[in-house]
Amino acid sequence: MVDFIVFLVLFLGGFVLFGISHELPTGQGIAFTGGILLVSLAMAYAMRQRGSATKRTDNWNQNQQ
């Protein structure tokens, strides 16, 4: 559950930065780039989690303990 909340905060935070970037008087590029980075980080965070639709036990060479 915590993993999903972290993913959701990063993902939606990135979209918020996308949305407000055009309204800022300065720093539009920084806000937009930050949004891209947050969404990318959220997707990478979700993909690194164990288990997936493929039902593999060893995703990304992570050893189960």
C-alpha positions as CSV (number, residue, x, y, z in Angstrom):
1,M,0.0,0.0,0.0
2,V,2.8,2.4,0.8
3,D,4.4,1.7,-2.6
4,F,1.2,2.7,-4.3
5,I,1.0,5.9,-2.4
6,V,4.6,6.8,-3.2
7,F,3.9,6.0,-6.9
8,L,0.7,8.1,-6.9
9,V,2.3,11.1,-5.2
10,L,5.2,11.1,-7.7
11,F,3.0,10.5,-10.7
12,L,0.4,13.1,-9.9
13,G,3.0,15.5,-8.7
14,G,4.6,15.3,-12.1
15,F,1.3,16.0,-13.8
16,V,0.7,19.0,-11.5
17,L,4.1,20.4,-12.5
18,F,3.1,19.9,-16.2
19,G,-0.1,21.8,-15.6
20,I,1.3,24.7,-13.8
21,S,4.4,25.1,-15.9
22,H,2.6,27.2,-18.6
23,E,1.2,29.6,-16.0
24,L,4.5,30.5,-14.3
25,P,6.0,33.9,-15.1
26,T,9.5,32.5,-15.0
27,G,10.9,29.0,-14.8
28,Q,8.5,27.3,-17.1
29,G,11.2,25.0,-18.5
30,I,12.4,24.0,-15.1
31,A,8.9,23.2,-13.9
32,F,8.1,21.2,-17.1
33,T,11.4,19.3,-16.8
34,G,10.7,18.6,-13.2
35,G,7.3,17.1,-14.2
36,I,9.0,14.9,-16.7
37,L,11.5,13.7,-14.2
38,L,8.8,13.0,-11.5
39,V,6.6,11.0,-13.9
40,S,9.7,9.1,-15.1
41,L,10.8,8.4,-11.5
42,A,7.3,7.2,-10.6
43,M,7.2,4.8,-13.6
44,A,10.7,3.5,-12.7
45,Y,9.6,3.1,-9.1
46,A,6.6,1.0,-10.2
47,M,8.6,-1.2,-12.5
48,R,11.3,-2.0,-9.9
49,Q,8.7,-3.7,-7.6
50,R,8.7,-7.4,-7.2
51,G,6.1,-9.4,-9.1
52,S,4.3,-8.3,-12.2
53,A,1.8,-9.5,-14.7
54,T,4.4,-12.0,-15.9
55,K,4.4,-13.6,-12.4
56,R,8.2,-13.8,-12.4
57,T,9.9,-14.3,-9.0
58,D,13.2,-12.7,-10.0
59,N,12.4,-9.3,-11.6
60,W,15.4,-7.1,-12.3
61,N,17.7,-9.7,-10.8
62,Q,16.4,-9.0,-7.3
63,N,17.0,-12.0,-5.1
64,Q,14.0,-12.9,-2.9
65,Q,14.8,-13.1,0.8
